[in-house]
Amino acid sequence: MNHEPVVADLSEQELLARIFPLLPPGDATIVAPGDDAAVVRAGDGRFVVTTDVLVEDRHFRRAWSSGVDVGARAAVQNLADVAAMGARPTSVVVALVLPGDLEVTWVEGFARGLAQVCAPLGVGVVGGDLSGGPLVVASVAAHGDLEGRAPVLRSGARPGDVVAHAGTLGRSAAGLALLAAGRAGPDDEALVATYRRPVSPLASGPEAARAGATAMLDVSDGLLRDAGRLAAASGVVVELDDPARTLHADHAAVAGVADRLGRDPWDWVLAGGEDHGLLATFPAGTDLPPGFRVLGRVREPRGEQPGVRVDGRHPTERPGWDHFAG
C-alpha cells in the first residue's frame, strides 16, 4: 500500500534534492547552494545580518499552519528586521530540524512558502542545514545590502521627530485568538491569514531610509513594547496620539471578532505582535513615504524615564509579547 513519504523515508541528500529546485537563487547570489557555503554579493562593502527561530508548538502549530504558511512566516519575520535597518534584503539561509514522521510534502511546502516571499524581492535562499529532532524548528538568517546608506538604528530618534507606522496592527493577534478559541469561521479568513502568513511592508524600510528616517524597528512584539524599545534606545519619550483617531482602521478590523470572543480590541491593536509593520521616526516636515501614517511625536523626557505615552498618559497595561514571559 502506497503512503505519503515522510522525512525518515529519504536520505538528507534526497530530501535536499526535492527542496533545492523550489528555492529562488536571488539577484545577489554568486555561488548558489552546493558548496560548503554560498557567496553573496555585498556591493556596499557592508551587509546587514539577522536571525530568528520558529519552534513548533511555541510559535506555530502544524494543526493551524501548513508548511507553506510556516515558510512564508519564517521569511517575513526575518526580512522585516533587515528592512527595519533600511537595507534591501538579498539572501537567507535556513536550518531545519525535522521529525522523521513529518510528511515530505510539508517540507516542500515550507520551501514554497519561503520562495513565495523571497522570489518577488530578488532574495535568494542560498543554503542552510537539516537535522532530525522531535519537533519542527526553523532557524532563518537573513542578509541585506545598505546600498551606500547609513543603517537606520533604534537609537536615532530626536525630539521634534514625527512617529509613523507602515503596515497593520492587531490583525495577527486577532487571528491567533480565533484559532486558539476554535472560533475561526469563513468571515475571519483575512485575520487568520495575517497570523499564518503576515504581510510586511518590506519595501517601506529602504524607502524610509531614503526619506531620512532617524530611527526604525520591526513591530514584532506589539506597538507599545516596540515603541518603548525605540524610546529607551534613543533616550526620548514617544508620545502617541489618541489611538481612537490614529488607529481607527485597525480597531475596526478586529472589533467584531473581539466582541465575539469577549476581548478588548485595543489589547490586540496596541500590544498584539507579529503583524511585522515598521515603526519609524522622521524629522518634522518630512514627506513620508507611501504607506506610513503619523501616530505621534518624539519629545524630551520631562523629569521622567524615556518611554511611551499614549495621548499624554503612561500605559500601565498591554505590555506586548515577551518570548519568555509569554
N, C-alpha and C positions, 0 to 999 in steps of 0.2 A: 504494500500500500504506500503510495507516494505521500510525502508530508512536506510542509513548508520547511525549507532548510533553516537551521539555526546556526549560530556562531560556532558551536562545537563541531559542526559537520565540516567546517572548512579550515584549512591552514591559514596562517596570517597572510601569506603571500596570495592565496586565493581570495581572501576577503579584500585585501588591498586592490586586487585586480578588478573587483567589482566596484570599488569606491572611486578609484582614480579617474576613470572616464567621466564621472559625474561632476567633477570639480573644475571650476574655472581656472585657467592658468594665470590670469592677471596681466595688466598692461606693463607693470614694472618688473616682471619676473625675467631673469636672465638664465638661471638654471632651475628647472622645474623639479618636482619630486623624482627620486630615482637614485640620487647620490646620497652621501651621508648628511648633506644639508643643502638647502636651496640657496640661491643667490638672488637678491632683490635689489634693484637699482635704488639708490638714495641720492638723487641729483642735488639735493640741498646740502649734502655733506653731514646732515644730522638726520636722525629718524626718531619718531615717537613710538614707544612700545608700551603695551598694557596687557594684562592678562586677567581672566576671570574664570570661574568654575561653576558648573551646574551639577548638582548631586541629586540623583533620583530620590524621591520622597522627601527631599528638603526643598528643592527649587522647582521641581515638576513631578508629576505623576504620569506614568505611562497610560493609566486608565483615562486621563484627561487630555493627554497630548500625544500626537503622532510623532514619529521620527522627524518628519518634515517640520512640524511645529518646533521641536526642540532644537533642530539645526538652525532654523531661522532665528530663533530667540538667542541662541548662543552667539551667532554672528552680530546681531543688532546690539546686544549689550556691550560687546567689545568695541565695535566700530563707533558707537556713540561716545565712548571715552576718548577715542582718537579724535573725533570731530570736535569734542569739547576743548581740546587743546588748540583748535584752529587748524588742524592738519587734514590733509587728504588721505584717507585710508588707502593702503597699497597692497597689503597681504596679511594672511592669517596662517597660523599653524595650529593643529588640533590634536590633542591627545585624548583617546577614548579608552575607558575601562568598560568592558562588556561582559555580561554574564553569558555562560555557554549556551543557555536555553533561549537567548534572545533571537528572534527571527531576523534573518539576514535582510529581509525587506525593510525592517525598521532601521537598520544601519544605512541601507541605501537611501531611505527616506531622509535620514539625518543629513547625508551628503547633498541630497537635492535641496533641502532647506537652506543649507549653507550657500549653495550655488544661487538660489533664488534671490538672496540678499546681496551676495558679493559680485556676481557677474555683471549686473547693470552698472555697478560702480567701477568696474575695471579692477576689482580686488581679486588677487589670486589666493587660492587655497594651496599652499606650497609645500605642505608636509605635516609631520606630526608623529604620533606613536599609537600603538594598540597594545592593550593588556587585558587580561582576564580579571574578573572580580565579581563580588556578589550583587552589585548594583551598577547601573549605568552612571558613569561620571564623565562629563565632557569638560575638558580644560582647553580654553582657546587663548592664544596670544595673538594680538593684532598689532600691526605696524602702520605708520603713517609718515607722510612727507610734508614738512612745513613749507615747502616751496619758497624758501627765502624769507619767510616771515618769522618774527619772534613768536614763541609759544604764548598762548593766552592762558595765564595761570589763575588759580583761585584767589591769589593774594593781590591782585592789581586794582580792585575796586577803590574808588576815591570819592570823598564827599562831593555831592553835586551830581554824580552819575545817575542815569536812569537805570532802573532794573527792568529787564524784559525777558520774556519766555517765548520759546518756539515749541510747538507740539501740543499734546493734550495732557490733561491731569485727571486722575481718578478713574479712568476707564479700565485700566488693567486691574486695579484693586477691586472694582465692582465685578469684573468678570471672574476673578478668583473667588470672591464671596459667593457668587452664583454657583460655581462648580462645587465649592465646599459644602454648600447647603443642599446640593442636589436639586436646585430650582431653576436651572438654565432651560429656557424654552426657545422656540423659533424666533421670537421677537428680541431675544437677547444676544443674537449671533454676533453683532458688532462688538459688544463689550467682551464677550468670551474670546473672540478672535484677537482683541487687543492684548489680553492676558497671554494667549498662546503664542502669538506672533506680533509683538509690539512693532509699531512703525515709527522709527525715529527720524526727525528731520536732519539727516546726516549732512546734506549739502549746506545746511544753515551754519555749521561750525566754521568752515573756511570763509563763508560769506560774512559772518560776524567778525572774523579776524580782519578781513579786508576792510570792513567798515570802521575798524578802530576799537573793537571791544576791549575793555580794560581787564575784565575777569570773566570766567565762564566755567561751567561744570555741567555734567550729565545729571539730570534729575532721576536717579535710580531708586532712592530711598525715601522719597516724599519731598514736597516743596519746602516745608518748614525745616526739616532736618538738613536738607542740602543747602538751602539759603543760609542756615546757621553756620554751615561749614565755610561757605564763601565769606560770611561776615567775620568769622573768627580768624580766617587766614588773612583777611585784609585789615583787620583791626577797626572795623566800622560797624555801624548799625544799618541793617537792611530794613527799611520802612516800607512795608507792603500796604497798598491802598485797600480800601474796603473790598473784600473778595466778592461780596454780593454784586458789585459793579464790574470788577475787572475779570472775574471768573464765572460770570453768569452762565455762559455757554457750557462750561464743564459741569457746573452744578446741574443744569437742566438735563444733560446727557445721562446722569446717573440717579436723578432724584426719584424717578418712578421705581427703579429697582430697590433703592434704599428704603422706600416706603413699604414695598412688599416684604423686605427682609427685616424690617424694624430697625434700620440703621440710620445714622445721621450721614447724609451725603457729603457733608463737609469733612468728615473723617477721611473719606476717600480722596476728595479733591485736594485737601491740604496736606495729608500725610500718607496717602497711598503711593506706593512705589511702582517702578517698572513700566511706566509709560515711556521712559527714556527721551523726554524732551530736553531742551537745552536752556539753562538759566544763565543770563549774561548781563553784564553792566556796560554801559556806553556813556561817553561824555555827553552832557546835556546838549541838545540841538542836533545830535547825530541823526541822519536819515537812516532809520532802522532797516535792515534787510527784510525782504518779504517773509512773512510768517511770524515775525516777532511782534508781540503786543506788550505794551508797558504795564508793569504790575506795581511799580513804586519808585522810590528814590533811595539813594545812599546818603547817609549823614554821619557826622562825627558823633561818637559817644558823648553823652552829657552826664558825666559822673557815673556812668554805668558800664557794665561789661559789653563788649561787642556781641551782637546777636541780632535776632529778628523781632520786629514789632509788626503787629497786624492792626492796621487802622488805629495806630497810636497805643495799642495795648500789647503787653508781653504775653505771648501764648504760653499757657501752663499745661496744656494737654496736646494730644495729637503729635507726639514727637517724631513719628515716622518709623520706618523699618530699621531694625538692628539685627545683624546676622546671628548674634549670639543670644541677645535678649528675646528675639522673635518679634 
